[in-house]
């Protein structure tokens, strides 16, 4: 009974951060006639303003907004690219913030390039080891060897999750060091809407953090399951 309750609590903790991010983004996604342009149009305007002429903009799958520095491309969800909402404006400005970071060769932009591929590799390796656990049990047989195998899997996932947390300063700077000053000083949104914009920018900055926290909680859940 205690195991079921604890597992349920961990599952809720794993889901809450991501649910909060999605909730904030949806809350401010209402289309507004008083917003002069779409998120895609704002991104194009800002790229021209900051002379980032080698950066392009294109639509991507819903909920996968990001800046791809390898291809110099800002990819925006259809609801952001074509939307006239506070969410669309804030997320577009956030992704342009990343383009500015890389365009200026800021030290903080190195975090994503250096650590995200490693984080993804560690996470995939750890999850793969869990996936082949039944076969590993047949091959290893020894309880001690199995324990070491599981411990290594969880350790790899833990390292991957912690590396996602390292990216948080870069995300925070894109939101509050770049996007918010741009939107407020440029008067792209009404002053009364700035608190809502700040909420969306915070959600955008915490996207990787929410993913990392969910991974950390999930590792704890796996540990409880495997200990049984």
N, C-alpha and C positions, 0 to 999 in steps of 0.2 A: 504494500500500500504506500509506504514512504517513497519507494522507488518511482511509482506511477506519479505521485504528487510532484516530486522533485523533477522528474522528466517533463511534466506539463509546465512547471514554472520555467524551466530552462528553454522550452520551446517558445513560450510567450515572450521571454526576454530576447530570444533570437529574432523574433518577428517584429517586435515593437519599434526599433529604430527605423527599419525600412518602411513600416506602415506609417510612421510619423512623416518621413520624407515625402512619401506619395500623397499623404493627406494634405500637407501644406501646398504642394504643387497643384493638386486638384482644386483646392479651396480658392486659389487666386487665378484660375484658368478661365474664368468667365470673360467672354468677348466684350470689349469696350469700344463704343463708337468714338470716345474722346481720345483714344490713343491713336496718334497720327499714322503709324506704320506698323507693319508686321515685325516679328522677331527677325526674320530673314533680311528685311529691308534695313532694320537698325544695325544688324551685324555688318551688312555691306557698307553702310554709311560710316560706321566706326572704323572699319578696316581702311577705308579711304582717308579718313581723318588722321589716323595714326600711320599712314603711308605703309601699310602692310600689303603691298600690291601683289605679292607672290602667294597670298593666302586666298583660297577659294572657299565657297560655301555650297553645301549640298544637303538634300534631305536624307534622313536615315530612318531606321525603324523607330517607332514610338518608344520613348523612354530611354533611348541610348544616345542622348546628346553628349558630344565630346569634341575635343580638339585633337586632331591627328597631326602631330608635328612632322612625322616621317613623310607624309604626303602634303603638308602645308594646307590642311583642309579643316574647316569647321563644319561638323555634321550636326544638324538640328532635326529634332522630331517634326513631323508634319504639323502638329499642333503649335509648335514653337515657330517653325519656319513660316507658316501661313497665318499664325494667330496674332490677334491684337488684344493681348491680355497682359496683366502684370507678370504672370508666370513667363509668358513668351519673351517679354522685354528683359526680364531679369536673367533668365537662363541664356539668352542670346548674348547679353553683356558679359555674363560670367565666362562663356566660352571665348569671347573676344579677349577677355582678360588673360586667358591662357596664351592666346596668340601673341599678345603684347609681351608677356613674360619671355617667351621664346624669341620673339623679334628683337628684344633688348638684350638677349643672352644673360638674363638675370640668373644668379646662382641658384635661386630657389627652383627654377625650371628644371634643374638637373635631377631633382628628386623623383619625378615621374619616370624619366628615361632610365634612370639607374636602378630604381627599386621595384617598379611595377612588374616588369618582365620576370624578375627573380621571384617576386611574391607569387605570381601566377604559376611559375614552374614548381615551386615548393608545394603550393596548394594542390596542384594536379597530381604531383608525385604521391603526396600523402593520401589523397582520395583514391588513387589507383591501388595503393597498397591495401586499403580497406576493402576495395572491390575484389581483390584476389585473395582475401583472407582465408576462404575455405580451402583453396588450393595450397596456400602456404601451410595450413594446418596439416594437410596430408603429407607434404614434403618434410616439414620441420619436426613434427611429432612431439618434440620436447616442449613441455609447458614453459620452461625458461626461455627457449628460443622464440616461442610464440609471443610471450610477453614482450621480449625485446623488439620483435617485429611490429607489434601494435604500438609500443611506445615510440618507435622511430616514426611510424606513420603519423601519430598525433603530434610529435615534435615538428615534423615537416609542415604540417598544417598550421601549427602555432606560429612558426617562423613566418610563414606566408601571411597570416593574419596581422602580425605585428608590423610587417613591412608595409601593409596597406595604411596603417596608422601613421607611418613616416610621411606619407604624401599629404597629410592634413594641412600642414603650413602652406603648401603650394595652393591647395584648394581654397583655403581661407583668404590668401592674398588675392586670388582671382576674383573672389566675391567682394571683399571689403577693402582691399588695397587698390583694386582696379575698377570693378563694375559699379560699386555704390558711388564712389566719387564722380565717375563718368555720368551716371544717371542723374545724380542730384545737382551737380554743378552745371551740367548741360541742359538741365530742365527738360529732360526727356519724359519725366513723369511728374505729376502734380505733387507738391510737398505733402499733401494729406495722404498720399499713397505710399510714401517712403517706408512707414512701418511694415506694410504688407510686402513691399519689395525686399526689405531687409529679411523678412521671414523666408521668402523664397530663396534669397541668396544664401542664407544660413543652411537651408535644406540642401541646396546645390553643393555647398562646401562640405557638408557632412555625409554625402553619398558614399564615399569610400569608407568613412568612419563607421557608418551604419553597416556596411558590408563586412568590415573587419570585426565589429562587435558581434554580428550574427555568426561569423565563422568561429570566434572564440567561444561563444556559448554552445555552438554546435559541437565543438571539440569536447567540451565538458560533458555534453549529452552522450557522445560516443564513448567517452571514458566510463561513464556510469553503466552503459549497456554492456560494454566488453568486460567490465569487472565481474558482471554476473555470470 
